[in-house]
Amino acid sequence: MVTRKDIGHLVQNGHGHTGVLTDVIPDYEDSATMPGDRRKQHMAFVRPKGGGVEWLALSKDISRLQP
């Protein structure tokens, strides 16, 4: 699991995708979900090292790779 202390560091998800952690939002709600179905989740935002499309995942599914 990553926290705001890990922002700026290289991280990896369970599928082997790596990137730089850009933010952690503890009460994220997906605006693409119908309002009645939304629930708050602890979400991590990650972008590929060197640039690219940012992706998001539950912060519990992301781990920091470097100290």
CHARMM internal coordinates of N, CA and C (Angstrom, degrees):
IC EDIT
DIST 1 N 1 CA 1.4606
DIST 1 CA 1 C 1.5241
ANGL 1 N 1 CA 1 C 109.08
DIST 1 C 2 N 1.3240
ANGL 1 CA 1 C 2 N 115.59
DIHE 1 N 1 CA 1 C 2 N 137.79
DIST 2 N 2 CA 1.4534
ANGL 1 C 2 N 2 CA 120.60
DIHE 1 CA 1 C 2 N 2 CA 177.80
DIST 2 CA 2 C 1.5285
ANGL 2 N 2 CA 2 C 109.72
DIHE 1 C 2 N 2 CA 2 C -106.38
DIST 2 C 3 N 1.3370
ANGL 2 CA 2 C 3 N 114.76
DIHE 2 N 2 CA 2 C 3 N 157.69
DIST 3 N 3 CA 1.4598
ANGL 2 C 3 N 3 CA 122.06
DIHE 2 CA 2 C 3 N 3 CA 177.50
DIST 3 CA 3 C 1.5214
ANGL 3 N 3 CA 3 C 108.23
DIHE 2 C 3 N 3 CA 3 C -131.18
DIST 3 C 4 N 1.3106
ANGL 3 CA 3 C 4 N 116.55
DIHE 3 N 3 CA 3 C 4 N 179.65
DIST 4 N 4 CA 1.4694
ANGL 3 C 4 N 4 CA 120.72
DIHE 3 CA 3 C 4 N 4 CA 178.21
DIST 4 CA 4 C 1.5264
ANGL 4 N 4 CA 4 C 111.89
DIHE 3 C 4 N 4 CA 4 C -60.11
DIST 4 C 5 N 1.3175
ANGL 4 CA 4 C 5 N 118.23
DIHE 4 N 4 CA 4 C 5 N -24.19
DIST 5 N 5 CA 1.4695
ANGL 4 C 5 N 5 CA 121.53
DIHE 4 CA 4 C 5 N 5 CA 177.68
DIST 5 CA 5 C 1.5228
ANGL 5 N 5 CA 5 C 111.59
DIHE 4 C 5 N 5 CA 5 C -65.16
DIST 5 C 6 N 1.3338
ANGL 5 CA 5 C 6 N 117.50
DIHE 5 N 5 CA 5 C 6 N -19.58
DIST 6 N 6 CA 1.4612
ANGL 5 C 6 N 6 CA 122.57
DIHE 5 CA 5 C 6 N 6 CA -178.11
DIST 6 CA 6 C 1.5313
ANGL 6 N 6 CA 6 C 113.44
DIHE 5 C 6 N 6 CA 6 C -92.30
DIST 6 C 7 N 1.3271
ANGL 6 CA 6 C 7 N 118.49
DIHE 6 N 6 CA 6 C 7 N -3.35
DIST 7 N 7 CA 1.4647
ANGL 6 C 7 N 7 CA 121.71
DIHE 6 CA 6 C 7 N 7 CA -179.10
DIST 7 CA 7 C 1.5255
ANGL 7 N 7 CA 7 C 109.50
DIHE 6 C 7 N 7 CA 7 C -58.08
DIST 7 C 8 N 1.3355
ANGL 7 CA 7 C 8 N 115.21
DIHE 7 N 7 CA 7 C 8 N 134.09
DIST 8 N 8 CA 1.4613
ANGL 7 C 8 N 8 CA 121.96
DIHE 7 CA 7 C 8 N 8 CA -179.67
DIST 8 CA 8 C 1.5166
ANGL 8 N 8 CA 8 C 113.45
DIHE 7 C 8 N 8 CA 8 C 94.14
DIST 8 C 9 N 1.3202
ANGL 8 CA 8 C 9 N 117.50
DIHE 8 N 8 CA 8 C 9 N -7.63
DIST 9 N 9 CA 1.4632
ANGL 8 C 9 N 9 CA 121.93
DIHE 8 CA 8 C 9 N 9 CA -178.81
DIST 9 CA 9 C 1.5275
ANGL 9 N 9 CA 9 C 110.98
DIHE 8 C 9 N 9 CA 9 C -100.79
DIST 9 C 10 N 1.3277
ANGL 9 CA 9 C 10 N 114.73
DIHE 9 N 9 CA 9 C 10 N 157.71
DIST 10 N 10 CA 1.4568
ANGL 9 C 10 N 10 CA 121.62
DIHE 9 CA 9 C 10 N 10 CA 177.58
DIST 10 CA 10 C 1.5242
ANGL 10 N 10 CA 10 C 109.40
DIHE 9 C 10 N 10 CA 10 C -73.01
DIST 10 C 11 N 1.3340
ANGL 10 CA 10 C 11 N 116.01
DIHE 10 N 10 CA 10 C 11 N 132.44
DIST 11 N 11 CA 1.4623
ANGL 10 C 11 N 11 CA 122.04
DIHE 10 CA 10 C 11 N 11 CA -178.54
DIST 11 CA 11 C 1.5288
ANGL 11 N 11 CA 11 C 109.68
DIHE 10 C 11 N 11 CA 11 C -132.16
DIST 11 C 12 N 1.3363
ANGL 11 CA 11 C 12 N 115.49
DIHE 11 N 11 CA 11 C 12 N 168.62
DIST 12 N 12 CA 1.4640
ANGL 11 C 12 N 12 CA 121.12
DIHE 11 CA 11 C 12 N 12 CA -179.47
DIST 12 CA 12 C 1.5216
ANGL 12 N 12 CA 12 C 109.61
DIHE 11 C 12 N 12 CA 12 C -143.81
DIST 12 C 13 N 1.3440
ANGL 12 CA 12 C 13 N 115.63
DIHE 12 N 12 CA 12 C 13 N 146.87
DIST 13 N 13 CA 1.4625
ANGL 12 C 13 N 13 CA 119.07
DIHE 12 CA 12 C 13 N 13 CA 174.57
DIST 13 CA 13 C 1.5243
ANGL 13 N 13 CA 13 C 109.35
DIHE 12 C 13 N 13 CA 13 C -100.29
DIST 13 C 14 N 1.3042
ANGL 13 CA 13 C 14 N 117.19
DIHE 13 N 13 CA 13 C 14 N 179.66
DIST 14 N 14 CA 1.4551
ANGL 13 C 14 N 14 CA 122.16
DIHE 13 CA 13 C 14 N 14 CA -177.15
DIST 14 CA 14 C 1.5184
ANGL 14 N 14 CA 14 C 114.88
DIHE 13 C 14 N 14 CA 14 C -67.93
DIST 14 C 15 N 1.3290
ANGL 14 CA 14 C 15 N 117.36
DIHE 14 N 14 CA 14 C 15 N -12.10
DIST 15 N 15 CA 1.4638
ANGL 14 C 15 N 15 CA 121.79
DIHE 14 CA 14 C 15 N 15 CA 179.54
DIST 15 CA 15 C 1.5257
ANGL 15 N 15 CA 15 C 111.73
DIHE 14 C 15 N 15 CA 15 C -97.44
DIST 15 C 16 N 1.3408
ANGL 15 CA 15 C 16 N 117.22
DIHE 15 N 15 CA 15 C 16 N 2.63
DIST 16 N 16 CA 1.4542
ANGL 15 C 16 N 16 CA 121.01
DIHE 15 CA 15 C 16 N 16 CA 179.30
DIST 16 CA 16 C 1.5146
ANGL 16 N 16 CA 16 C 115.11
DIHE 15 C 16 N 16 CA 16 C 89.04
DIST 16 C 17 N 1.3352
ANGL 16 CA 16 C 17 N 118.16
DIHE 16 N 16 CA 16 C 17 N 1.83
DIST 17 N 17 CA 1.4627
ANGL 16 C 17 N 17 CA 120.73
DIHE 16 CA 16 C 17 N 17 CA 176.67
DIST 17 CA 17 C 1.5261
ANGL 17 N 17 CA 17 C 108.68
DIHE 16 C 17 N 17 CA 17 C -73.51
DIST 17 C 18 N 1.3203
ANGL 17 CA 17 C 18 N 116.28
DIHE 17 N 17 CA 17 C 18 N 133.46
DIST 18 N 18 CA 1.4583
ANGL 17 C 18 N 18 CA 120.42
DIHE 17 CA 17 C 18 N 18 CA 179.67
DIST 18 CA 18 C 1.5233
ANGL 18 N 18 CA 18 C 110.16
DIHE 17 C 18 N 18 CA 18 C -118.42
DIST 18 C 19 N 1.3208
ANGL 18 CA 18 C 19 N 115.27
DIHE 18 N 18 CA 18 C 19 N 157.45
DIST 19 N 19 CA 1.4483
ANGL 18 C 19 N 19 CA 121.46
DIHE 18 CA 18 C 19 N 19 CA 177.66
DIST 19 CA 19 C 1.5130
ANGL 19 N 19 CA 19 C 110.09
DIHE 18 C 19 N 19 CA 19 C -177.40
DIST 19 C 20 N 1.3162
ANGL 19 CA 19 C 20 N 115.52
DIHE 19 N 19 CA 19 C 20 N -175.74
DIST 20 N 20 CA 1.4584
ANGL 19 C 20 N 20 CA 122.64
DIHE 19 CA 19 C 20 N 20 CA -179.62
DIST 20 CA 20 C 1.5262
ANGL 20 N 20 CA 20 C 108.23
DIHE 19 C 20 N 20 CA 20 C -100.87
DIST 20 C 21 N 1.3119
ANGL 20 CA 20 C 21 N 116.02
DIHE 20 N 20 CA 20 C 21 N 127.49
DIST 21 N 21 CA 1.4635
ANGL 20 C 21 N 21 CA 120.80
DIHE 20 CA 20 C 21 N 21 CA 178.58
DIST 21 CA 21 C 1.5234
ANGL 21 N 21 CA 21 C 109.10
DIHE 20 C 21 N 21 CA 21 C -69.50
DIST 21 C 22 N 1.3375
ANGL 21 CA 21 C 22 N 116.86
DIHE 21 N 21 CA 21 C 22 N 123.61
DIST 22 N 22 CA 1.4589
ANGL 21 C 22 N 22 CA 120.73
DIHE 21 CA 21 C 22 N 22 CA -178.51
DIST 22 CA 22 C 1.5249
ANGL 22 N 22 CA 22 C 113.50
DIHE 21 C 22 N 22 CA 22 C -104.66
DIST 22 C 23 N 1.3305
ANGL 22 CA 22 C 23 N 117.14
DIHE 22 N 22 CA 22 C 23 N -25.46
DIST 23 N 23 CA 1.4649
ANGL 22 C 23 N 23 CA 119.36
DIHE 22 CA 22 C 23 N 23 CA 179.31
DIST 23 CA 23 C 1.5231
ANGL 23 N 23 CA 23 C 109.81
DIHE 22 C 23 N 23 CA 23 C -167.36
DIST 23 C 24 N 1.3202
ANGL 23 CA 23 C 24 N 114.58
DIHE 23 N 23 CA 23 C 24 N 158.03
DIST 24 N 24 CA 1.4610
ANGL 23 C 24 N 24 CA 122.35
DIHE 23 CA 23 C 24 N 24 CA 172.78
DIST 24 CA 24 C 1.5235
ANGL 24 N 24 CA 24 C 106.26
DIHE 23 C 24 N 24 CA 24 C -132.91
DIST 24 C 25 N 1.3150
ANGL 24 CA 24 C 25 N 116.37
DIHE 24 N 24 CA 24 C 25 N 123.70
DIST 25 N 25 CA 1.4629
ANGL 24 C 25 N 25 CA 121.38
DIHE 24 CA 24 C 25 N 25 CA 179.85
DIST 25 CA 25 C 1.5270
ANGL 25 N 25 CA 25 C 107.61
DIHE 24 C 25 N 25 CA 25 C -116.91
DIST 25 C 26 N 1.3443
ANGL 25 CA 25 C 26 N 117.34
DIHE 25 N 25 CA 25 C 26 N 111.85
DIST 26 N 26 CA 1.4618
ANGL 25 C 26 N 26 CA 120.42
DIHE 25 CA 25 C 26 N 26 CA -174.91
DIST 26 CA 26 C 1.5259
ANGL 26 N 26 CA 26 C 114.79
DIHE 25 C 26 N 26 CA 26 C -70.94
DIST 26 C 27 N 1.3307
ANGL 26 CA 26 C 27 N 117.83
DIHE 26 N 26 CA 26 C 27 N -21.65
DIST 27 N 27 CA 1.4687
ANGL 26 C 27 N 27 CA 119.93
DIHE 26 CA 26 C 27 N 27 CA -177.28
DIST 27 CA 27 C 1.5313
ANGL 27 N 27 CA 27 C 111.43
DIHE 26 C 27 N 27 CA 27 C -125.48
DIST 27 C 28 N 1.3211
ANGL 27 CA 27 C 28 N 116.29
DIHE 27 N 27 CA 27 C 28 N 43.44
DIST 28 N 28 CA 1.4662
ANGL 27 C 28 N 28 CA 122.67
DIHE 27 CA 27 C 28 N 28 CA -178.43
DIST 28 CA 28 C 1.5287
ANGL 28 N 28 CA 28 C 111.04
DIHE 27 C 28 N 28 CA 28 C -69.07
DIST 28 C 29 N 1.3356
ANGL 28 CA 28 C 29 N 115.68
DIHE 28 N 28 CA 28 C 29 N 135.89
DIST 29 N 29 CA 1.4628
ANGL 28 C 29 N 29 CA 122.29
DIHE 28 CA 28 C 29 N 29 CA 173.97
DIST 29 CA 29 C 1.5210
ANGL 29 N 29 CA 29 C 107.69
DIHE 28 C 29 N 29 CA 29 C -124.51
DIST 29 C 30 N 1.3142
ANGL 29 CA 29 C 30 N 118.11
DIHE 29 N 29 CA 29 C 30 N 126.46
DIST 30 N 30 CA 1.4611
ANGL 29 C 30 N 30 CA 123.28
DIHE 29 CA 29 C 30 N 30 CA -178.89
DIST 30 CA 30 C 1.5218
ANGL 30 N 30 CA 30 C 109.94
DIHE 29 C 30 N 30 CA 30 C -71.81
DIST 30 C 31 N 1.3331
ANGL 30 CA 30 C 31 N 116.80
DIHE 30 N 30 CA 30 C 31 N 115.95
DIST 31 N 31 CA 1.4659
ANGL 30 C 31 N 31 CA 120.79
DIHE 30 CA 30 C 31 N 31 CA -177.78
DIST 31 CA 31 C 1.5314
ANGL 31 N 31 CA 31 C 112.21
DIHE 30 C 31 N 31 CA 31 C -71.63
DIST 31 C 32 N 1.3356
ANGL 31 CA 31 C 32 N 118.23
DIHE 31 N 31 CA 31 C 32 N -12.17
DIST 32 N 32 CA 1.4656
ANGL 31 C 32 N 32 CA 121.46
DIHE 31 CA 31 C 32 N 32 CA 177.17
DIST 32 CA 32 C 1.5284
ANGL 32 N 32 CA 32 C 111.63
DIHE 31 C 32 N 32 CA 32 C -80.48
DIST 32 C 33 N 1.3241
ANGL 32 CA 32 C 33 N 116.69
DIHE 32 N 32 CA 32 C 33 N -10.80
DIST 33 N 33 CA 1.4628
ANGL 32 C 33 N 33 CA 122.12
DIHE 32 CA 32 C 33 N 33 CA 179.28
DIST 33 CA 33 C 1.5302
ANGL 33 N 33 CA 33 C 109.12
DIHE 32 C 33 N 33 CA 33 C -90.37
DIST 33 C 34 N 1.3002
ANGL 33 CA 33 C 34 N 116.99
DIHE 33 N 33 CA 33 C 34 N 144.58
DIST 34 N 34 CA 1.4620
ANGL 33 C 34 N 34 CA 121.03
DIHE 33 CA 33 C 34 N 34 CA 177.99
DIST 34 CA 34 C 1.5317
ANGL 34 N 34 CA 34 C 109.47
DIHE 33 C 34 N 34 CA 34 C -57.57
DIST 34 C 35 N 1.3397
ANGL 34 CA 34 C 35 N 117.68
DIHE 34 N 34 CA 34 C 35 N 139.08
DIST 35 N 35 CA 1.4647
ANGL 34 C 35 N 35 CA 120.66
DIHE 34 CA 34 C 35 N 35 CA -176.36
DIST 35 CA 35 C 1.5278
ANGL 35 N 35 CA 35 C 115.00
DIHE 34 C 35 N 35 CA 35 C -50.26
DIST 35 C 36 N 1.2938
ANGL 35 CA 35 C 36 N 118.84
DIHE 35 N 35 CA 35 C 36 N -39.87
DIST 36 N 36 CA 1.4595
ANGL 35 C 36 N 36 CA 121.14
DIHE 35 CA 35 C 36 N 36 CA -179.74
DIST 36 CA 36 C 1.5201
ANGL 36 N 36 CA 36 C 113.94
DIHE 35 C 36 N 36 CA 36 C -71.59
DIST 36 C 37 N 1.3408
ANGL 36 CA 36 C 37 N 116.33
DIHE 36 N 36 CA 36 C 37 N -17.60
DIST 37 N 37 CA 1.4662
ANGL 36 C 37 N 37 CA 121.27
DIHE 36 CA 36 C 37 N 37 CA -178.24
DIST 37 CA 37 C 1.5265
ANGL 37 N 37 CA 37 C 113.26
DIHE 36 C 37 N 37 CA 37 C -100.95
DIST 37 C 38 N 1.3234
ANGL 37 CA 37 C 38 N 117.76
DIHE 37 N 37 CA 37 C 38 N -5.15
DIST 38 N 38 CA 1.4668
ANGL 37 C 38 N 38 CA 121.43
DIHE 37 CA 37 C 38 N 38 CA -176.88
DIST 38 CA 38 C 1.5198
ANGL 38 N 38 CA 38 C 111.19
DIHE 37 C 38 N 38 CA 38 C -70.57
DIST 38 C 39 N 1.3337
ANGL 38 CA 38 C 39 N 114.48
DIHE 38 N 38 CA 38 C 39 N 144.51
DIST 39 N 39 CA 1.4645
ANGL 38 C 39 N 39 CA 119.39
DIHE 38 CA 38 C 39 N 39 CA 172.16
DIST 39 CA 39 C 1.5202
ANGL 39 N 39 CA 39 C 108.34
DIHE 38 C 39 N 39 CA 39 C -142.25
DIST 39 C 40 N 1.2956
ANGL 39 CA 39 C 40 N 115.97
DIHE 39 N 39 CA 39 C 40 N 146.96
DIST 40 N 40 CA 1.4600
ANGL 39 C 40 N 40 CA 121.23
DIHE 39 CA 39 C 40 N 40 CA -177.83
DIST 40 CA 40 C 1.5202
ANGL 40 N 40 CA 40 C 109.73
DIHE 39 C 40 N 40 CA 40 C -73.78
DIST 40 C 41 N 1.3456
ANGL 40 CA 40 C 41 N 114.39
DIHE 40 N 40 CA 40 C 41 N 135.72
DIST 41 N 41 CA 1.4530
ANGL 40 C 41 N 41 CA 120.66
DIHE 40 CA 40 C 41 N 41 CA 179.46
DIST 41 CA 41 C 1.5190
ANGL 41 N 41 CA 41 C 109.76
DIHE 40 C 41 N 41 CA 41 C -135.52
DIST 41 C 42 N 1.3240
ANGL 41 CA 41 C 42 N 116.57
DIHE 41 N 41 CA 41 C 42 N 152.08
DIST 42 N 42 CA 1.4637
ANGL 41 C 42 N 42 CA 123.31
DIHE 41 CA 41 C 42 N 42 CA 177.45
DIST 42 CA 42 C 1.5235
ANGL 42 N 42 CA 42 C 106.89
DIHE 41 C 42 N 42 CA 42 C -85.32
DIST 42 C 43 N 1.3539
ANGL 42 CA 42 C 43 N 117.28
DIHE 42 N 42 CA 42 C 43 N 101.64
DIST 43 N 43 CA 1.4577
ANGL 42 C 43 N 43 CA 122.33
DIHE 42 CA 42 C 43 N 43 CA -168.87
DIST 43 CA 43 C 1.5266
ANGL 43 N 43 CA 43 C 112.22
DIHE 42 C 43 N 43 CA 43 C -113.04
DIST 43 C 44 N 1.3357
ANGL 43 CA 43 C 44 N 115.57
DIHE 43 N 43 CA 43 C 44 N 140.57
DIST 44 N 44 CA 1.4639
ANGL 43 C 44 N 44 CA 123.15
DIHE 43 CA 43 C 44 N 44 CA 176.72
DIST 44 CA 44 C 1.5268
ANGL 44 N 44 CA 44 C 108.82
DIHE 43 C 44 N 44 CA 44 C -108.13
DIST 44 C 45 N 1.3249
ANGL 44 CA 44 C 45 N 116.07
DIHE 44 N 44 CA 44 C 45 N 139.43
DIST 45 N 45 CA 1.4585
ANGL 44 C 45 N 45 CA 122.45
DIHE 44 CA 44 C 45 N 45 CA 177.21
DIST 45 CA 45 C 1.5244
ANGL 45 N 45 CA 45 C 107.86
DIHE 44 C 45 N 45 CA 45 C -111.54
DIST 45 C 46 N 1.3374
ANGL 45 CA 45 C 46 N 116.07
DIHE 45 N 45 CA 45 C 46 N 128.09
DIST 46 N 46 CA 1.4628
ANGL 45 C 46 N 46 CA 121.93
DIHE 45 CA 45 C 46 N 46 CA -173.14
DIST 46 CA 46 C 1.5223
ANGL 46 N 46 CA 46 C 108.92
DIHE 45 C 46 N 46 CA 46 C -132.24
DIST 46 C 47 N 1.3469
ANGL 46 CA 46 C 47 N 117.05
DIHE 46 N 46 CA 46 C 47 N 139.04
DIST 47 N 47 CA 1.4602
ANGL 46 C 47 N 47 CA 120.83
DIHE 46 CA 46 C 47 N 47 CA 173.72
DIST 47 CA 47 C 1.5218
ANGL 47 N 47 CA 47 C 108.44
DIHE 46 C 47 N 47 CA 47 C -120.03
DIST 47 C 48 N 1.3240
ANGL 47 CA 47 C 48 N 117.61
DIHE 47 N 47 CA 47 C 48 N 148.18
DIST 48 N 48 CA 1.4589
ANGL 47 C 48 N 48 CA 119.60
DIHE 47 CA 47 C 48 N 48 CA 178.54
DIST 48 CA 48 C 1.5291
ANGL 48 N 48 CA 48 C 111.07
DIHE 47 C 48 N 48 CA 48 C -60.99
DIST 48 C 49 N 1.3194
ANGL 48 CA 48 C 49 N 116.81
DIHE 48 N 48 CA 48 C 49 N 143.07
DIST 49 N 49 CA 1.4653
ANGL 48 C 49 N 49 CA 120.94
DIHE 48 CA 48 C 49 N 49 CA 177.02
DIST 49 CA 49 C 1.5221
ANGL 49 N 49 CA 49 C 107.89
DIHE 48 C 49 N 49 CA 49 C -62.79
DIST 49 C 50 N 1.3105
ANGL 49 CA 49 C 50 N 117.00
DIHE 49 N 49 CA 49 C 50 N 129.37
DIST 50 N 50 CA 1.4536
ANGL 49 C 50 N 50 CA 121.46
DIHE 49 CA 49 C 50 N 50 CA -178.19
DIST 50 CA 50 C 1.5211
ANGL 50 N 50 CA 50 C 113.21
DIHE 49 C 50 N 50 CA 50 C 92.61
DIST 50 C 51 N 1.3273
ANGL 50 CA 50 C 51 N 117.21
DIHE 50 N 50 CA 50 C 51 N -3.23
DIST 51 N 51 CA 1.4581
ANGL 50 C 51 N 51 CA 121.36
DIHE 50 CA 50 C 51 N 51 CA 177.22
DIST 51 CA 51 C 1.5125
ANGL 51 N 51 CA 51 C 113.02
DIHE 50 C 51 N 51 CA 51 C 110.36
DIST 51 C 52 N 1.2880
ANGL 51 CA 51 C 52 N 115.12
DIHE 51 N 51 CA 51 C 52 N 167.26
DIST 52 N 52 CA 1.4622
ANGL 51 C 52 N 52 CA 120.60
DIHE 51 CA 51 C 52 N 52 CA -179.61
DIST 52 CA 52 C 1.5144
ANGL 52 N 52 CA 52 C 110.88
DIHE 51 C 52 N 52 CA 52 C 135.06
DIST 52 C 53 N 1.3031
ANGL 52 CA 52 C 53 N 115.54
DIHE 52 N 52 CA 52 C 53 N -167.75
DIST 53 N 53 CA 1.4642
ANGL 52 C 53 N 53 CA 121.96
DIHE 52 CA 52 C 53 N 53 CA -176.83
DIST 53 CA 53 C 1.5276
ANGL 53 N 53 CA 53 C 110.45
DIHE 52 C 53 N 53 CA 53 C -81.56
DIST 53 C 54 N 1.3262
ANGL 53 CA 53 C 54 N 115.29
DIHE 53 N 53 CA 53 C 54 N 125.22
DIST 54 N 54 CA 1.4659
ANGL 53 C 54 N 54 CA 121.02
DIHE 53 CA 53 C 54 N 54 CA 178.30
DIST 54 CA 54 C 1.5245
ANGL 54 N 54 CA 54 C 109.73
DIHE 53 C 54 N 54 CA 54 C -68.68
DIST 54 C 55 N 1.3198
ANGL 54 CA 54 C 55 N 116.65
DIHE 54 N 54 CA 54 C 55 N 145.01
DIST 55 N 55 CA 1.4613
ANGL 54 C 55 N 55 CA 121.92
DIHE 54 CA 54 C 55 N 55 CA 177.08
DIST 55 CA 55 C 1.5116
ANGL 55 N 55 CA 55 C 108.56
DIHE 54 C 55 N 55 CA 55 C -130.11
DIST 55 C 56 N 1.3159
ANGL 55 CA 55 C 56 N 116.03
DIHE 55 N 55 CA 55 C 56 N 163.51
DIST 56 N 56 CA 1.4544
ANGL 55 C 56 N 56 CA 119.55
DIHE 55 CA 55 C 56 N 56 CA -179.55
DIST 56 CA 56 C 1.5122
ANGL 56 N 56 CA 56 C 110.37
DIHE 55 C 56 N 56 CA 56 C -131.12
DIST 56 C 57 N 1.3217
ANGL 56 CA 56 C 57 N 114.32
DIHE 56 N 56 CA 56 C 57 N 154.43
DIST 57 N 57 CA 1.4641
ANGL 56 C 57 N 57 CA 121.95
DIHE 56 CA 56 C 57 N 57 CA -179.88
DIST 57 CA 57 C 1.5165
ANGL 57 N 57 CA 57 C 108.16
DIHE 56 C 57 N 57 CA 57 C -156.33
DIST 57 C 58 N 1.3067
ANGL 57 CA 57 C 58 N 115.88
DIHE 57 N 57 CA 57 C 58 N 160.84
DIST 58 N 58 CA 1.4624
ANGL 57 C 58 N 58 CA 119.59
DIHE 57 CA 57 C 58 N 58 CA 174.25
DIST 58 CA 58 C 1.5205
ANGL 58 N 58 CA 58 C 108.23
DIHE 57 C 58 N 58 CA 58 C -59.69
DIST 58 C 59 N 1.3147
ANGL 58 CA 58 C 59 N 117.05
DIHE 58 N 58 CA 58 C 59 N 134.25
DIST 59 N 59 CA 1.4673
ANGL 58 C 59 N 59 CA 120.44
DIHE 58 CA 58 C 59 N 59 CA -176.28
DIST 59 CA 59 C 1.5220
ANGL 59 N 59 CA 59 C 112.23
DIHE 58 C 59 N 59 CA 59 C -62.22
DIST 59 C 60 N 1.3274
ANGL 59 CA 59 C 60 N 117.96
DIHE 59 N 59 CA 59 C 60 N -24.50
DIST 60 N 60 CA 1.4668
ANGL 59 C 60 N 60 CA 120.62
DIHE 59 CA 59 C 60 N 60 CA 178.71
DIST 60 CA 60 C 1.5291
ANGL 60 N 60 CA 60 C 111.73
DIHE 59 C 60 N 60 CA 60 C -70.86
DIST 60 C 61 N 1.3455
ANGL 60 CA 60 C 61 N 116.82
DIHE 60 N 60 CA 60 C 61 N -17.92
DIST 61 N 61 CA 1.4621
ANGL 60 C 61 N 61 CA 121.64
DIHE 60 CA 60 C 61 N 61 CA -179.32
DIST 61 CA 61 C 1.5265
ANGL 61 N 61 CA 61 C 113.00
DIHE 60 C 61 N 61 CA 61 C -95.20
DIST 61 C 62 N 1.3285
ANGL 61 CA 61 C 62 N 117.40
DIHE 61 N 61 CA 61 C 62 N 3.29
DIST 62 N 62 CA 1.4615
ANGL 61 C 62 N 62 CA 123.03
DIHE 61 CA 61 C 62 N 62 CA -178.07
DIST 62 CA 62 C 1.5234
ANGL 62 N 62 CA 62 C 108.78
DIHE 61 C 62 N 62 CA 62 C -115.17
DIST 62 C 63 N 1.3383
ANGL 62 CA 62 C 63 N 115.93
DIHE 62 N 62 CA 62 C 63 N 140.08
DIST 63 N 63 CA 1.4695
ANGL 62 C 63 N 63 CA 119.44
DIHE 62 CA 62 C 63 N 63 CA 176.92
DIST 63 CA 63 C 1.5256
ANGL 63 N 63 CA 63 C 109.76
DIHE 62 C 63 N 63 CA 63 C -130.58
DIST 63 C 64 N 1.3199
ANGL 63 CA 63 C 64 N 115.12
DIHE 63 N 63 CA 63 C 64 N 149.03
DIST 64 N 64 CA 1.4605
ANGL 63 C 64 N 64 CA 122.03
DIHE 63 CA 63 C 64 N 64 CA -179.84
DIST 64 CA 64 C 1.5230
ANGL 64 N 64 CA 64 C 109.58
DIHE 63 C 64 N 64 CA 64 C -78.98
DIST 64 C 65 N 1.3535
ANGL 64 CA 64 C 65 N 116.88
DIHE 64 N 64 CA 64 C 65 N 137.54
DIST 65 N 65 CA 1.4535
ANGL 64 C 65 N 65 CA 121.16
DIHE 64 CA 64 C 65 N 65 CA -178.08
DIST 65 CA 65 C 1.5167
ANGL 65 N 65 CA 65 C 113.78
DIHE 64 C 65 N 65 CA 65 C -96.52
DIST 65 C 66 N 1.3183
ANGL 65 CA 65 C 66 N 117.59
DIHE 65 N 65 CA 65 C 66 N -32.98
DIST 66 N 66 CA 1.4592
ANGL 65 C 66 N 66 CA 119.97
DIHE 65 CA 65 C 66 N 66 CA -176.70
DIST 66 CA 66 C 1.5216
ANGL 66 N 66 CA 66 C 110.61
DIHE 65 C 66 N 66 CA 66 C -120.14
DIST 66 C 67 N 1.3186
ANGL 66 CA 66 C 67 N 116.69
DIHE 66 N 66 CA 66 C 67 N 152.42
DIST 67 N 67 CA 1.4786
ANGL 66 C 67 N 67 CA 119.36
DIHE 66 CA 66 C 67 N 67 CA -179.51
DIST 67 CA 67 C 1.5113
ANGL 67 N 67 CA 67 C 113.72
DIHE 66 C 67 N 67 CA 67 C -68.72
END
COOR INIT
IC SEED 1 N 1 CA 1 C
IC BUILD
